Amino acid sequence: MKNMSNAVPTSPALQALSDAGVSIWLDDLSRKRIESGDLAEAVAHGHVVGVTTNPSIFQAAIGSGEGYEDQLADLAVRGVTVDEAVRMMTTADVRAAADVLRPVYDATGGRDGRVSIEVDPRLAHETEATIAEAKQLAWLVDRPNVMIKIPATTAGLPAITEVIGLGISVNVTLIFSLERYRAVMDAYLKGLELAHERGHDLSAIHSVASFFVSRVDSEIDKRLDRVGTDAAKELKGRAALANARLAYEAYEEVFASARAGVLAAAGAHKQRPLWASTGVKDPAYKDTLYVDELVAPDTVNTMPEATLKAAADHGRITGDTVTGGYEQARADLKAVDALGISYDEVVQLLEDEGVAKFDAAWNDLLGTVATRLQGLQALQGKGVESK
């Protein structure tokens, strides 16, 4: 996305998306993207108003080594642990990105201009450790526009409540099921109630709920192919949109409730739905499918660079494509179920795989950094001996 201002000086599609109430966030970050000015260009000219990261993104960025050489050398001299080195590098990137996005944060009253960083994925099933990690990350980044990402596992739900209750803004990640999404919204409201009891300013707390999209189609389409009937083929590419649209219906219902109204009167914000995993996995589908078809007010769409460029170039934004589709969405999921494909089984599998993938990416990153630190320390040792 280098020189994005030259690539897409104006994008009617992205402007239309923003005008429709969708905040465009970039699902990527690296030291090179920050230091080259690429991120600043995307914010200034590419309609980007937020950034999300995850263990896979950091594994790709730091694994490349580009831009991290000096910091790695300093960390090697200090003899820090691998875990500390990774945390120092990732929080440095998020802090720098938060500074780039700070004008957006100020201009939107904290609604956008956000940069997300995830708790250690190895803690996904440990409530207390997740809470401690979230507090530590918020302290390390030390920027008001950071959001701490907490997975929507069963152990993550009480952690979400406590971290929100401490006045820390949270991006809830790895949401696949409608039932779990309702539990996430409940955890958020409980957190706001707790924060209010503790005397925190509710207007300073923001949250998004990252509802994953493309992976749902990938898994259900695979099962539809195994069924192999014409009816099954007709349903391909429809389950993920149906799932997301019904999530938005749940969002409208929950935040129109009396409970949410009491909190809103005290200054609280709604927890916006964020469409995650919006890059299509099947090349047969339009590359902007999960952008064009998930337009609704008060949502966030976080896009990998390829999807953002595609949306800027040929996205087709025709207004709200969510709220009028609830009945069809229910019919589509019912039709999938009628073919013997278990929704509950699919969403649980996707959550388990999501946690495992981030865990694997984090372990790969730790391994890469460990090797580099050891190599640098060996070189530094030779330098001392030669003197």
N, C-alpha and C positions, 0 to 999 in steps of 0.2 A: 504494500500500500504506500510505498515511498512516493513522495510528491503527489499525494492524493488530490491536492488542490488543482494540479494540472490534469490529473486523470479524470476527475469528475468535478470541475469547478462549480457546476450546479447540477443537481440531480432532481428532476421533477418527481421521480418515484420516491426518493428518500424524503423529499420535502412533503409530499402527500402523506407518507407514512407518519411523519412527525405531526403533521396537521391533524391526522386522524386520532391522535392521542397515544401513539406508540413511541416509547423511548427507545432509541437505537443504541445498543451497547455493543462493544467489540469483544468477542470471546477470544482474546489473545493478548499476550504481553511478553516483552523481552527487553533486555538492556539495550540492545541495538535499536529497537523500535522507539525507545524513549530518547536515547542520546542522538539519534539521527534527526530528530524532529518529526519523525513520521507520525507519532501519536498526536503531537500538537497539531499537525496538518489535518489529521482525521477529525479532530475536534473542531478546528476552525472552519474547515471546508467540507467535511464528509458527513455532517449531521450526527457524529458520534458523541453521545453525552454520558457514557459510562464504560467501564471495563470489567470483565470477569476473567478470573484465572481459575485453574484447577491443577492438580498434580501432573496431569499429562502435558499441559501447556508449559509448566516450569521444567519438566523433564526434557522437552524439546528445546527450550530456550537455553537453559544452563548446560544441557548435554552438548550443545554445539560449541560451548566455550567462548563464543564470540562476545566480547565486551566484559567478560568476567575475570580476565587474566590478572589484573592488578589486585582485585579484591581477594582472589584465591591465593595469590602470593602472600598477601598480608595475613590472611587467615592461617596459612601454613606456618608462617613465622611464629604466630601466637600459639600454635599447637592445639587449636580448638578441636572439639569432636566433630565428626561428620554431621551429626544432627544440628549442631550449633552453626556450622558453616552454611548449611542449606537454609536455615532460618534467617541468617544474616543476609544472605543473597536475595532470598525471595521477599523479605520484608523491605529491603532497600529498594527493590524494583517497585513494589506496591506503594511505598512512600513517595517515590519520585513521580509515579503515575498519578497519585492523588494530588500532588502539587500541580501537575499539568491540568487536571480536571477541576481544580479548586474554583476557578471563575464560574464554571457551570454550576457547581454546588451552591455557590453564593447567589447566583442569579435565579436559581430555582428553589431557593429556600430549603435545600438539602434533599429535594426529591430526586434529582439526578446529580451528575458529577461524582458518581460513586465508583470505587474500585474495590473488588472483592478478593479476599484471600481465604483459603480453606484451612480448617484445622487438620492436623496430621490424620490422614485417612486410616491409619492403623488404629485410631481411637474410635472408629465408627460405632462400636458396640459398647463403649465405656462412657457412661454419663458424666461422672465426676471429672474424669480426665479431659473430656471434651470441654467442660466448663472452664477448667483451669487453663487449657490451651487457648480458648477464645479470649480470656482475660489477658493472657500473655501476649497474644498477637495484637490485640487492640493497644496494649501498652507499647509494644515494640514499634508498630507502624506510627502511632502517635499522630494521627490525622483525623479530623472530625468526619471526613468523607469516606473513611474505610468502612467496609461491611465484612463481617466475619461469616464465612460459609460453614454451615453445620448440616451434615446429612440428615435426611428425614427418616432415619432408622428408628426403631422403637426406643432405643437408648438415646437417640438424638432429640426426641420430643421434649423430655423434661429439661434437657440442656438448653434447648431453644427458649423455653419459658424462663429459666434462671438467667440466661445471658441477656435477654430482652429486659428482664426485671432489674438488671444492673445498669440499664440505660445504654447498652451497646447495640448498635444496629446490626441486623442479621440478614444474610442471604441464605435461605433454606434450600438445600440442593438435593438432587437425586429423588425427586418426587415422580412417581409413575402412576400411582393408583388414585382414583377419586376418593376412596375411603381414607387413605393416608393423607391426602391433601386436606380433607376436612379436619383431620387430627392436627395437622400443621397449623391451620388457621386458629383452631382452639388453643394450641400451645402459644401462639402469638398473643391472642387476647388475654390468656392467663398471665403472660409475661407483662403485658401493659398494665393489667390490674395490680400486679405485684410492684411494678415500677411506680405506679401512682401511690400505693401504700407507703413506699419508701421515700416519697417526696421528689422523685425525678420529674423533669420536664418532659411530658409525653410528646410535645411538638418536636423535640430534638431526636426522637427515636424513629427510624425508618426500617422497613423490611420489605423484601421481595421473596416470593415463593417460586423456586425454579422447577417448572413442570417440564419434564423431558418429552420430546416429541418424536423425532425420527426413529429412535430405537424401538418404539412401539410398533411402527410399521415394519421395521426389519424383522422382528420376531414373529409378528402375526402373519405377515406376507409369506414367510417361510412355511408356516403351518398351513396357510391357504393353498400354497403350491402343492403341499403333500395331499391335501384333500382332492385337488385337481379338477373339480367340477366347474362348469361354466359359472354357476352361482358363486363359487369360491373366487374364481378369477375376477369377477365383477366387483368384489369387495376389496381387492388389493389397493393399497394406498389411501384407504378411507378410515381405518381404525385410529390412527394417531390424531388426525384432525377431529374426529368424533370425540375422542378422549379429552383433548384440549378444550374443545368447545363446551363440554359438560363441566369441565373444571371451572371455566369462566362463569357458567351458570351458578355453580356452587359459591364462587366468590361473590357474585351479586347478591345471593341469598344471605350469606353470612354477614356481609358488611352493611346490609340493610336492616339487620336485626336490632332489637332494642338494646341488647348488650353492647354491640358495637357503637350504637348511637350515644350511649352514656360515656363511653371512652372518647368518642369524637368530640363531645361537648367539653371534655377536659383537655382537648388539644391533640388527641391521638390521630395518626394517619392510618389509612387502609394499608394492608399488606398486598402490594400489587402482584398479580401473576406475572411471572417471567417465563417466556418461551425459550427453553434451552434445547440443545441438540437440534438446531434448526438447519444444519447442512444435510441435504438429502443423501441417503446411502445408496439408493437405487438409481442408476443413470437413466432409467426409463422415465423417471419423473422430472418435471421442470425443476431447475435448480433453485427457483425461488418459491417453491410450493408452500413451504412452512413460513413464509413471510407474507405472500399475497393472501393466503387463506386463513391467516390468524390475526386479522386487523380488528382491534377493539379498543375502546377508550381505557385509559389507565392501565395499560400493559407495557411490558418491556420485552423486546426481542433482542437477545444477545446472539450475534452472528460471528462465525469464523470469517476470516478475511475473504475467502472465495465467495461465500454467500453474500457478504456485504457488497462486494464489487458487482456481483450478478444482479442484486436488487437495485443497485444504483444505475446499472446499465439498462436492464429490461424488466425490472419489477413492474407488476401491473396492480396498482393500488386503486381499488374501486370503492373505498369506504369500508364500513363495518362488514366483515365477512364471518362474524362469530355469532352474534346474538340472535340472528334469524334462523340459525341452523340446529337448534336444540332437539327438535323432534326427529329430524333426519339423523342426527348423531346417535340418539337413543336407538333408532331403528337399525343403524349400521352395526352397533355393538351387539344388539340382540341377534342380528343375522349371523354375526361371527360366532356367537355362543351356540346358536342353533346347529352350526356345523361341527360342534364338539370341541371347539377351541376354548379352553378355560381362561377367562380374563384374569381371575385371581392368580392362577398359576403363572401366566405370562408376566404380570406386573411384579410378582415376588421374584421371579427369575431375573428380571431386568434390574431390580434393586440389588440383588446379590451380585450380579455381574458388574454393575456400576461400582459398587464398593470394591470388588476384587480388582477391577481395572485400575482404579485410582491408587489402590494399595500397591499394585505391581509397578505402576509408573513411579510412585514415590520411592520404592525400593531400588528401582533402576537408577533413579537420580542419586540416591544415597551411594550406590555402588560407583557411579561415575565420578562423583565428587571425592569419594574416598581414594580412588585410584589417582586422581589429579593431586590431591593433597600429599599423598605418599611420595609421588614423583617429585613434587616441588620441595618437599622436606629433604629428600635424598640429595637433590641438587644443592640446596642451601647448606647441607651438611658437608658436601665436598668443597663448597666455597670457603667454609670456615676452616677446614683442614688444610687447604692450600695456603692459607695465610699463616 
